[in-house]
Amino acid sequence: MKLTRISRLTTSKPGLISTWLLRPLLLFMAVALLYQSWFLLHIVYWRAYPPTTSAFMQSRLETMRQQNPSAKLQHRWVDYEQISSHLKRAVVATEDARFMQHQGFDYKAIETAWKKNLKQRKLVAGGSTISQQLAKNLFLSSKKTAWRKAQEALITLMMEELLTKQRILEIYLNIIEWGEGVFGIEAAAQHYFGVSAASLTPGQAAWLASIISNPRFYDTHRQSPKLLRKTRIILSRLPTARIP
């Protein structure tokens, strides 16, 4: 009789252990699924409606309000057709030359950036596409962690699957930073040149595209020799840049 009881306890123990391990795993999977669904639902909504803000915009506004509690962002959405084709070409030529060819990740650019960083022994180049930059701007912090890069990759895949290239570029041009408190191309065109986004000339478009890498710095260093050299290079690439 005693042997039978011991045998039952022994055989049931592995089952108890597996149950205790399975429950937290299922809970984690459920939470992860809900979390990813939150991103997915936003992207589906943005197929038809424009985002009114982004994680990066909110972060910048909080920082600005530490200095000035009444600070506001300059931002106004404009549709794709209301943006100069020169500007679209300039941004694609600068930020993601193979935008129309890849599915969210430019592996050639990543390889080139990796080799350049190894040669310089520091981070001097990145291989992020417009889609990846948009994923980060819309949802994520600026911290460079493995988790953030993994989440960025997942969001990028969702966007490339659910949004057209035109929509991705349209949202990108409308929500990225262009200067101190300046977000979106319409606000940038007005801030720097006093014109609408639709009226930007090739030279103005190339100049605006050249400040994307460091917009707050170039907002106060508009005649930087490095900036002007970069503007001339971008201007020469406009005719070959492919846009949606």
SULMO-V463201 format. One record per pair of residues at least 24 apart in sequence whose ideal C-beta (glycine too) atoms are under 6 Angstrom apart, sorted by the first residue. I is the first residue (numbers start at 1). J is the second residue. Records with the same first field share a line. If there is no record, write none. Layout:
I->J ; J
//
This chain:
39->155
40->158
43->158 ; 159 ; 162
50->77
54->137 ; 138 ; 175
55->139 ; 140
56->137
57->183
64->181
73->181 ; 183
74->181 ; 182 ; 187
75->183 ; 184 ; 187
76->186 ; 187
77->174
78->186 ; 197
80->166 ; 170
82->198
83->173 ; 185 ; 197
84->198 ; 200 ; 205
86->200 ; 202 ; 205
87->200 ; 205
88->243
89->238 ; 241 ; 243
90->205 ; 206 ; 209 ; 234
91->209
92->241 ; 243
93->234 ; 237 ; 241
94->209 ; 234
95->130
96->129 ; 130
99->130
100->242
103->160
104->131 ; 156 ; 160
130->172
131->156 ; 159 ; 160 ; 168
132->156
134->172
137->175
165->244
166->244
177->215
178->215
179->215 ; 219
180->216 ; 219
202->238
206->231 ; 234 ; 235
207->231
209->234
210->234
//
